[in-house]
Amino acid sequence: MIEHKLPFPASLPARGQVVLIRVFVNGPGGGNPVPLVADARGMDAAQMQDIARAHGHESAFVLPADVPGADWRLRFFVPHHEMEMCGHATVGSLWALRRWGVWTTPRARVQTLSGLVDVEWDAARQRVWISQPAVREEVLESGAAALVARTLCLPAATAPIAMTNAATSRVKTLVPLPDVAALQALAPDFAIMESTCDAIASTGLYPYALATNGQAAAEPTVFARQFPRKSGYPEDAATGIAAAALWGHLAASGTIATGSATAPVVCTVRQGDAMGNPSAIAVRPRFDAEGTVAGCWLSGEVVGGAA
């Protein structure tokens, strides 16, 4: 893994140049790093994956769109493969394009292998919000849940009643735990992580616990950890699409409030604390013209110049 501490460039970098940013930052050392190539024209998949391998993180590549209605096309690679969608890399890429004056409109749309993603600029907070569709979910049968419990090395008394495969793009397995202490104490069996995820048709395990502070009902906070199936690293500091799937699951069950189109409730998903990389993903409902929840928006703090 390459370690860099470079200043964030004041203008759009040259074609093929890698810029380093952190997304969903929630304190020193926090957030998830993104090696970003803001002009990836002429690069092939092998070159993109080489950059992801060299840096050891999810990497993003900006290209001209090739479908109607999209402003840019984004490709995402981890050290082991290409990804259809990466939430934090999308947030970070659009934040950087905004800083460089490439994106100047209130809204944009980006093309990904997972489909078109709507983007909004939050001028008041100087943040990017990206859309995710409504969650799709399926409860795991008991044998699959038992396999996940063994992989996470859950004590018998901690093993949850129900686990859920949920997705707004890639499938993540949601594992409810009784409290934040139990979550942060997890020590999974990484030797069987890939085979477990393959067996349950998931791209990663996402155990979580609701915060118990007095503000949880009005401004819900959920703590989570993400153990990917096969990305080239054992744990992820911030996973936007997993947070979106978790939010959709909790909102659909009534566990957290969504508010209304004029007063949406923002939920914070805290991740990365156990790694020493504190991260915070803001999730709010996305309403359609009839006022019905139709997916969500993701956002968070971005810092340029370090990874």
VEXDREN-2710 file (C-alpha; in Angstrom, 1 decimal):
% VEXDREN-2710
k/r/px/py/pz
1/MET/0.0/0.0/0.0
2/ILE/1.3/3.5/-0.9
3/GLU/1.2/6.1/1.8
4/HIS/1.0/9.7/0.6
5/LYS/0.4/13.1/2.2
6/LEU/0.2/15.5/-0.8
7/PRO/-1.5/18.9/-1.1
8/PHE/-4.8/18.9/-2.9
9/PRO/-4.3/20.5/-6.3
10/ALA/-5.9/23.9/-7.0
11/SER/-7.0/23.0/-10.5
12/LEU/-8.0/19.9/-12.5
13/PRO/-5.0/17.5/-12.6
14/ALA/-3.4/16.3/-15.8
15/ARG/-4.8/13.3/-17.6
16/GLY/-3.9/10.1/-15.7
17/GLN/-2.7/11.8/-12.6
18/VAL/-3.8/10.3/-9.2
19/VAL/-5.1/12.7/-6.5
20/LEU/-5.8/11.4/-3.0
21/ILE/-8.8/12.4/-0.9
22/ARG/-10.7/11.0/2.2
23/VAL/-14.4/10.7/2.3
24/PHE/-16.9/10.5/5.2
25/VAL/-14.3/11.9/7.6
26/ASN/-15.4/12.1/11.2
27/GLY/-12.1/13.1/13.0
28/PRO/-8.3/12.8/12.6
29/GLY/-7.4/9.8/10.5
30/GLY/-11.0/9.2/9.7
31/GLY/-12.8/8.5/6.5
32/ASN/-12.2/6.2/3.6
33/PRO/-9.3/7.0/1.2
34/VAL/-10.0/7.4/-2.5
35/PRO/-7.2/7.5/-5.1
36/LEU/-8.9/9.6/-7.8
37/VAL/-8.1/10.0/-11.5
38/ALA/-10.2/12.9/-12.6
39/ASP/-9.3/12.5/-16.3
40/ALA/-9.0/8.8/-17.1
41/ARG/-9.4/9.1/-20.8
42/GLY/-7.1/6.5/-22.6
43/MET/-6.8/4.3/-19.5
44/ASP/-7.8/0.6/-19.8
45/ALA/-9.1/-1.6/-17.0
46/ALA/-5.7/-3.2/-16.3
47/GLN/-4.2/0.3/-15.7
48/MET/-7.0/1.3/-13.4
49/GLN/-6.8/-1.9/-11.4
50/ASP/-3.0/-1.4/-11.1
51/ILE/-3.6/1.9/-9.4
52/ALA/-6.1/0.3/-7.0
53/ARG/-3.6/-2.4/-6.2
54/ALA/-0.7/0.0/-5.7
55/HIS/-2.7/2.2/-3.3
56/GLY/-4.6/-0.6/-1.6
57/HIS/-8.0/1.3/-1.7
58/GLU/-11.1/1.7/-3.7
59/SER/-10.1/3.9/-6.6
60/ALA/-12.2/6.1/-8.9
61/PHE/-11.8/7.1/-12.5
62/VAL/-13.7/9.9/-14.3
63/LEU/-14.5/9.4/-17.9
64/PRO/-16.9/11.1/-20.5
65/ALA/-20.4/9.7/-20.3
66/ASP/-21.5/7.5/-23.1
67/VAL/-25.3/7.3/-22.3
68/PRO/-27.9/10.1/-22.7
69/GLY/-28.6/12.3/-19.7
70/ALA/-25.3/11.6/-17.9
71/ASP/-22.6/14.3/-17.2
72/TRP/-19.8/11.9/-16.4
73/ARG/-19.0/8.2/-16.2
74/LEU/-17.3/6.7/-13.2
75/ARG/-15.5/3.5/-12.9
76/PHE/-14.4/2.0/-9.6
77/PHE/-11.7/-0.6/-8.8
78/VAL/-10.5/-2.3/-5.6
79/PRO/-7.3/-4.3/-5.6
80/HIS/-9.0/-7.5/-6.7
81/HIS/-11.7/-6.4/-9.2
82/GLU/-13.9/-3.7/-10.7
83/MET/-17.0/-2.6/-8.7
84/GLU/-20.4/-1.6/-10.1
85/MET/-20.8/1.3/-7.6
86/CYS/-18.8/2.9/-4.8
87/GLY/-20.6/5.5/-2.6
88/HIS/-17.7/7.2/-1.0
89/ALA/-15.7/7.4/-4.2
90/THR/-18.7/9.0/-6.0
91/VAL/-19.1/11.6/-3.2
92/GLY/-15.4/12.3/-3.3
93/SER/-15.1/12.5/-7.1
94/LEU/-18.0/15.0/-7.4
95/TRP/-16.6/17.0/-4.5
96/ALA/-13.3/17.3/-6.3
97/LEU/-14.9/18.2/-9.6
98/ARG/-16.8/20.9/-7.7
99/ARG/-13.6/22.2/-6.1
100/TRP/-11.9/22.4/-9.5
101/GLY/-14.8/24.2/-11.1
102/VAL/-15.6/21.4/-13.5
103/TRP/-19.1/20.9/-12.0
104/THR/-20.9/24.2/-11.5
105/THR/-24.6/23.3/-11.7
106/PRO/-26.9/22.6/-8.7
107/ARG/-27.4/19.0/-9.9
108/ALA/-25.6/16.4/-12.0
109/ARG/-26.0/12.8/-13.0
110/VAL/-23.3/10.2/-13.3
111/GLN/-23.1/7.0/-15.1
112/THR/-22.0/3.8/-13.2
113/LEU/-22.2/0.1/-13.9
114/SER/-24.9/0.1/-11.3
115/GLY/-27.0/2.6/-13.2
116/LEU/-27.4/6.4/-13.2
117/VAL/-26.8/8.2/-10.0
118/ASP/-28.3/11.7/-9.2
119/VAL/-26.1/14.2/-7.5
120/GLU/-26.9/17.4/-5.6
121/TRP/-24.6/20.1/-4.3
122/ASP/-25.4/21.3/-0.8
123/ALA/-24.1/24.9/-0.9
124/ALA/-24.8/25.6/2.8
125/ARG/-22.7/22.6/4.0
126/GLN/-20.4/22.5/1.0
127/ARG/-21.3/18.8/0.5
128/VAL/-22.2/16.4/-2.2
129/TRP/-25.4/14.2/-1.9
130/ILE/-25.7/11.2/-4.1
131/SER/-28.8/9.1/-4.7
132/GLN/-29.4/5.4/-4.0
133/PRO/-32.6/3.5/-5.0
134/ALA/-35.0/1.8/-2.7
135/VAL/-33.6/-1.2/-0.8
136/ARG/-34.1/-4.8/-1.9
137/GLU/-33.9/-7.2/0.9
138/GLU/-34.3/-10.9/1.8
139/VAL/-34.1/-12.5/5.2
140/LEU/-31.5/-15.2/5.5
141/GLU/-32.6/-18.7/6.4
142/SER/-31.4/-20.2/9.7
143/GLY/-28.5/-22.2/8.3
144/ALA/-27.1/-19.2/6.4
145/ALA/-27.5/-17.0/9.5
146/ALA/-25.7/-19.7/11.6
147/LEU/-22.8/-19.6/9.1
148/VAL/-22.6/-15.8/9.3
149/ALA/-22.6/-16.1/13.1
150/ARG/-19.7/-18.5/13.0
151/THR/-17.7/-16.3/10.6
152/LEU/-18.2/-13.3/12.9
153/CYS/-17.4/-15.5/15.9
154/LEU/-20.5/-14.3/17.7
155/PRO/-21.1/-15.6/21.2
156/ALA/-24.2/-17.8/21.4
157/ALA/-25.9/-15.2/23.5
158/THR/-25.2/-12.5/21.0
159/ALA/-26.3/-14.3/17.9
160/PRO/-29.2/-12.3/16.3
161/ILE/-32.6/-13.7/15.6
162/ALA/-32.7/-12.5/12.0
163/MET/-30.1/-11.4/9.4
164/THR/-30.9/-9.8/6.1
165/ASN/-29.3/-9.6/2.7
166/ALA/-30.0/-6.0/1.6
167/ALA/-28.9/-4.0/-1.5
168/THR/-29.3/-0.7/-3.2
169/SER/-26.5/-1.8/-5.6
170/ARG/-24.3/-4.6/-4.2
171/VAL/-25.7/-7.0/-1.7
172/LYS/-24.6/-6.6/1.9
173/THR/-25.6/-8.8/4.8
174/LEU/-27.0/-6.8/7.7
175/VAL/-26.4/-8.4/11.1
176/PRO/-28.0/-6.7/14.1
177/LEU/-26.1/-6.7/17.4
178/PRO/-27.4/-5.8/20.9
179/ASP/-25.1/-2.9/21.5
180/VAL/-22.1/-0.9/20.2
181/ALA/-19.7/-2.6/22.6
182/ALA/-20.5/-6.0/21.1
183/LEU/-20.0/-4.6/17.6
184/GLN/-16.6/-3.0/18.3
185/ALA/-15.4/-6.2/20.0
186/LEU/-16.0/-8.4/16.9
187/ALA/-13.0/-10.5/15.8
188/PRO/-14.1/-12.3/12.7
189/ASP/-12.6/-15.5/11.2
190/PHE/-11.3/-13.9/8.0
191/ALA/-10.1/-17.2/6.7
192/ILE/-13.7/-18.2/5.9
193/MET/-15.1/-14.7/5.0
194/GLU/-15.0/-15.1/1.3
195/SER/-16.5/-18.6/1.3
196/THR/-19.2/-17.5/3.7
197/CYS/-20.2/-14.5/1.5
198/ASP/-20.2/-16.7/-1.6
199/ALA/-22.5/-19.2/0.2
200/ILE/-25.0/-16.5/1.0
201/ALA/-24.7/-14.5/-2.2
202/SER/-23.3/-11.4/-0.4
203/THR/-20.4/-9.0/-1.1
204/GLY/-19.8/-8.3/2.6
205/LEU/-21.0/-8.7/6.1
206/TYR/-22.3/-5.5/7.7
207/PRO/-23.0/-5.9/11.5
208/TYR/-24.5/-2.9/13.2
209/ALA/-25.9/-1.6/16.5
210/LEU/-28.2/1.3/17.2
211/ALA/-26.8/4.1/19.4
212/THR/-28.5/4.4/22.8
213/ASN/-28.0/8.1/23.5
214/GLY/-31.0/10.3/24.1
215/GLN/-30.9/11.9/20.7
216/ALA/-31.2/8.6/18.8
217/ALA/-35.0/9.0/18.1
218/ALA/-34.8/12.6/16.7
219/GLU/-31.5/12.2/14.9
220/PRO/-30.8/8.5/14.7
221/THR/-27.2/7.2/14.9
222/VAL/-26.2/3.7/13.9
223/PHE/-22.8/2.1/14.4
224/ALA/-21.6/-0.4/11.8
225/ARG/-18.6/-2.3/10.5
226/GLN/-18.0/-3.8/7.0
227/PHE/-16.1/-7.0/6.3
228/PRO/-15.9/-7.3/2.5
229/ARG/-16.0/-10.6/0.7
230/LYS/-12.9/-10.1/-1.5
231/SER/-11.6/-6.6/-1.9
232/GLY/-7.9/-6.9/-0.9
233/TYR/-8.3/-5.7/2.7
234/PRO/-10.2/-7.2/5.7
235/GLU/-12.3/-4.3/6.8
236/ASP/-13.7/-1.1/5.2
237/ALA/-13.6/2.3/7.1
238/ALA/-16.8/3.7/5.4
239/THR/-19.2/2.0/3.0
240/GLY/-21.8/4.2/1.5
241/ILE/-23.9/1.6/-0.3
242/ALA/-23.9/-0.6/2.8
243/ALA/-25.1/2.4/4.8
244/ALA/-27.8/3.1/2.2
245/ALA/-29.0/-0.6/2.4
246/LEU/-29.0/-0.5/6.2
247/TRP/-30.9/2.8/6.3
248/GLY/-33.5/1.4/3.9
249/HIS/-33.9/-1.7/6.1
250/LEU/-34.3/0.3/9.3
251/ALA/-36.6/2.9/7.7
252/ALA/-38.9/0.2/6.1
253/SER/-39.2/-1.6/9.5
254/GLY/-40.0/1.7/11.3
255/THR/-36.9/1.4/13.5
256/ILE/-35.8/4.9/12.5
257/ALA/-37.9/7.9/11.4
258/THR/-37.8/9.3/7.9
259/GLY/-39.7/12.6/8.4
260/SER/-41.2/14.4/5.4
261/ALA/-40.2/16.0/2.2
262/THR/-40.1/19.4/3.9
263/ALA/-38.4/18.1/7.1
264/PRO/-36.4/14.9/6.3
265/VAL/-34.7/13.1/9.2
266/VAL/-31.0/12.7/8.7
267/CYS/-29.5/9.4/10.1
268/THR/-25.8/9.1/10.8
269/VAL/-24.1/5.8/10.2
270/ARG/-20.8/5.7/12.2
271/GLN/-18.2/3.3/10.8
272/GLY/-14.4/2.8/11.1
273/ASP/-14.1/3.5/14.8
274/ALA/-12.7/0.0/15.5
275/MET/-10.0/0.6/12.9
276/GLY/-9.0/4.0/14.2
277/ASN/-10.5/5.6/11.1
278/PRO/-13.6/7.3/12.4
279/SER/-16.2/7.9/9.7
280/ALA/-19.7/9.2/9.4
281/ILE/-22.1/8.7/6.6
282/ALA/-25.2/11.0/6.5
283/VAL/-28.3/9.4/5.0
284/ARG/-31.6/11.1/4.4
285/PRO/-34.8/9.9/2.7
286/ARG/-35.4/10.7/-1.0
287/PHE/-39.1/11.5/-1.6
288/ASP/-41.0/11.2/-4.9
289/ALA/-43.5/13.7/-6.2
290/GLU/-46.3/12.1/-4.1
291/GLY/-44.2/12.4/-0.9
292/THR/-43.4/8.7/-0.7
293/VAL/-39.9/7.5/0.3
294/ALA/-38.2/6.4/-2.9
295/GLY/-34.6/5.5/-1.8
296/CYS/-32.2/7.8/-0.1
297/TRP/-29.4/10.4/-0.4
298/LEU/-25.8/9.9/1.0
299/SER/-23.4/12.5/2.0
300/GLY/-20.4/13.3/4.3
301/GLU/-17.3/15.4/4.8
302/VAL/-14.5/15.2/2.3
303/VAL/-10.8/16.1/2.9
304/GLY/-8.3/16.5/0.1
305/GLY/-4.6/15.9/0.1
306/ALA/-4.1/12.8/2.2
307/ALA/-4.6/9.0/2.1
END
